[in-house]
Amino acid sequence: MIERAEVLSFTVTESVGLLTREFHVRLLNFSPSGCLVETNTRVDIGTIGFLQFVIDGKEFADDVQVVRCQHIEGAGSLYHIGARFLWTEAATKGTLRRALERPVRSNAGSRSPRAV
């Protein structure tokens, strides 16, 4: 049996860094391609992040990219942020895409999604 190992190397010509920050958001709306959240923190368009929610007592998360950040006039420091889901992995059980695609029965018996 012949085994072959290949070593790949590369040179980084630019500095690479990662800054993280955590803040609370409220889910306003969603679609198969993204969601709209509300927060009190401005986020730059193009920012890539990790969005995590607890829905019906279970944690769900997905990678997202901010495509819109709109200040809400007259609401102090309140922003609506549009984010698109990044398909860095398939929509499996623990992803927001999977959690938000299935409707939940409300008390009135109609089918509507909800986030807690």
Backbone torsions as a table, in degrees:
resi	resn	phi	psi	omega
1	MET	NA	131.6	179.6
2	ILE	-109.5	127.1	176.6
3	GLU	-109.8	140.7	-179.9
4	ARG	-128.6	129.0	176.7
5	ALA	-117.0	137.1	179.1
6	GLU	-117.0	133.1	178.4
7	VAL	-105.9	121.8	177.8
8	LEU	-101.7	135.3	177.2
9	SER	-134.3	153.1	177.8
10	PHE	-149.2	160.7	-179.9
11	THR	-110.7	128.9	177.6
12	VAL	-89.1	121.2	-178.6
13	THR	-97.5	-13.4	178.1
14	GLU	-120.0	155.2	175.8
15	SER	-70.0	139.2	178.8
16	VAL	-116.6	133.6	-179.4
17	GLY	-150.1	165.1	-179.4
18	LEU	-141.3	124.7	175.1
19	LEU	-114.5	137.7	178.4
20	THR	-125.3	151.7	171.0
21	ARG	-152.3	149.7	-176.3
22	GLU	-119.0	136.8	176.6
23	PHE	-151.4	161.7	-177.0
24	HIS	-89.7	141.1	177.5
25	VAL	-132.8	160.8	175.8
26	ARG	-120.5	128.4	-179.7
27	LEU	-75.4	121.5	-179.6
28	LEU	-100.4	-40.6	-174.8
29	ASN	-159.2	159.7	178.4
30	PHE	-154.4	161.5	176.3
31	SER	-145.7	175.2	178.2
32	PRO	-61.7	-21.0	-176.9
33	SER	-102.0	-12.8	-178.6
34	GLY	179.6	-167.6	-178.3
35	CYS	-150.2	164.0	175.7
36	LEU	-117.6	124.0	179.8
37	VAL	-123.3	160.6	179.0
38	GLU	-118.7	136.3	179.4
39	THR	-152.1	168.3	178.1
40	ASN	-100.2	15.5	-179.1
41	THR	-123.3	132.1	175.9
42	ARG	-74.2	138.5	178.4
43	VAL	-128.4	131.2	-177.9
44	ASP	-66.9	141.5	174.8
45	ILE	-62.6	137.2	-178.3
46	GLY	96.9	-12.8	179.0
47	THR	-62.3	135.2	176.3
48	ILE	-106.0	133.8	-176.3
49	GLY	-148.3	-176.2	-178.4
50	PHE	-120.8	116.9	-177.5
51	LEU	-105.7	127.0	-176.1
52	GLN	-130.3	131.8	178.8
53	PHE	-130.4	155.3	170.1
54	VAL	-106.9	118.5	-178.3
55	ILE	-123.2	121.4	-177.5
56	ASP	51.7	39.1	175.9
57	GLY	82.4	2.3	-179.5
58	LYS	-117.2	143.7	179.5
59	GLU	-86.2	135.8	176.0
60	PHE	-134.7	145.3	-177.0
61	ALA	-148.7	157.6	176.3
62	ASP	-156.7	154.7	173.0
63	ASP	-82.5	138.9	-178.2
64	VAL	-136.6	162.3	172.1
65	GLN	-127.3	131.3	-179.6
66	VAL	-73.2	125.5	178.7
67	VAL	-113.3	-12.9	178.8
68	ARG	-155.2	141.2	173.5
69	CYS	-140.9	111.3	-174.4
70	GLN	-120.0	123.6	175.4
71	HIS	-71.6	136.0	180.0
72	ILE	-92.8	111.3	-178.1
73	GLU	-58.9	135.2	176.6
74	GLY	77.2	5.5	-178.0
75	ALA	-113.2	19.9	-179.4
76	GLY	72.6	-133.7	-179.2
77	SER	-98.5	66.1	-179.4
78	LEU	-118.6	133.7	-176.9
79	TYR	-129.8	145.0	170.0
80	HIS	-103.7	127.0	-176.6
81	ILE	-118.4	123.2	174.7
82	GLY	-94.2	128.2	-178.6
83	ALA	-130.9	138.1	175.9
84	ARG	-102.4	143.8	178.5
85	PHE	-71.7	135.3	174.8
86	LEU	-96.6	130.1	-176.5
87	TRP	-87.4	63.4	178.0
88	THR	-78.7	-14.2	174.2
89	GLU	-153.4	165.9	179.0
90	ALA	-66.3	155.8	178.6
91	ALA	-74.3	87.7	-178.2
92	THR	-97.2	-175.9	-175.8
93	LYS	-52.5	-37.8	-174.8
94	GLY	-90.5	4.5	-177.4
95	THR	-91.5	152.1	176.3
96	LEU	-61.9	-39.0	-179.9
97	ARG	-56.2	-41.5	-179.6
98	ARG	-72.6	-42.2	-178.0
99	ALA	-64.7	-38.8	-175.4
100	LEU	-82.9	-13.0	179.9
101	GLU	-80.8	-18.7	-178.0
102	ARG	-100.9	125.3	179.3
103	PRO	-71.9	153.5	179.1
104	VAL	-117.2	137.2	179.6
105	ARG	-71.6	129.9	174.9
106	SER	-87.8	176.2	179.2
107	ASN	-60.8	-30.0	-177.7
108	ALA	-80.3	-5.4	177.3
109	GLY	91.9	-9.2	177.5
110	SER	-81.2	156.9	-178.3
111	ARG	-94.0	116.9	177.2
112	SER	-149.9	142.3	179.1
113	PRO	-75.7	153.5	176.6
114	ARG	-147.8	151.1	176.7
115	ALA	-124.4	142.0	-179.7
116	VAL	-116.0	NA	NA
